[in-house]
């Protein structure tokens, strides 16, 4: 016995009854090919562009300079424009459109003393892609210092840099920070007129360090400078500073700042304090066999960390270590 299954508008196909199930499959496949042909297009489908990369913002006076790199993918269609949008927190400002050949622009009309981020999107014939987001900058704050160089010596390094542009107000100070293996350790603050031969002590001998500098004025802090080339101090492999840092302090004021009003935080947490009142910097060390300077306080003067974020509150557990060199008070 033979089974015949007709195909509409097609030749008949005859198969043995034992292959009936197979014949149904073959017929259905044949019908699929005849009735619903599939067209295959060469290449990938066109989509929106990817996110711009390396989005970087530099503060100015009531403005910021924003730069970026093109997306890794244009989605298969040429990019026709970019849009730069300032944000204060999650609140968007006025978007700034720029041409497809542009990868930097100035965003104006910003408020000095306000911290902004910037989102950049790319657009092609399909639409607008996801945003790339910049670093946060405080408008009116100085530009980052440039040209940071370091020379190593025994358990210390001497660092110099090119001054920042002040933007909306004069530079009041710089904070120099050492880093090893990407971890910030040891810092020192100096006045806004100091840009050369700044000595940072307490470095571990045989350890490679890079150095970055942040400038500040009355409106805020600049972004960090580019890191210096790495240098390796000689000397002892441990110092008092490296021992303290091994304990993981929340704040570490070494009090070795030679000038200015900033008490640099050497813990790596960035909780810089300020010297208030009558303070004499650069006094002799309060520690035996350690060259780190100290400071002297006059009546009514102190060292303050104003924000207090990240510090213990209320009855939270805490410990404080301080070395004090006292002298007799006059009768």
Secondary structure, DSSP 8 states (H G I E B T S, - for coil): -EEEE--TTS--EEEEGGGHHHHHHHHHHHHHHHHS-----SS---------EEEEEEE-SSEEEEEEE--S--TTS---EEEEEEEETTEE---EEEETT--EEEEES--TT-EEEEEEEEE-SS-B---EE---EETTS----EEEEEEEEBTEEEEEEE----TTS---EEEEEEEETTEEEEEEEEETT--S-EEEE---TT-EEEEEEEEEETTEE---------EE-BS-S--HHHHHHTT--S--B-----SSSEE-BTTSS---EEEESSEEEEE--SSTT----EEEE-TT-EEE-SS-TTS--TT----------------
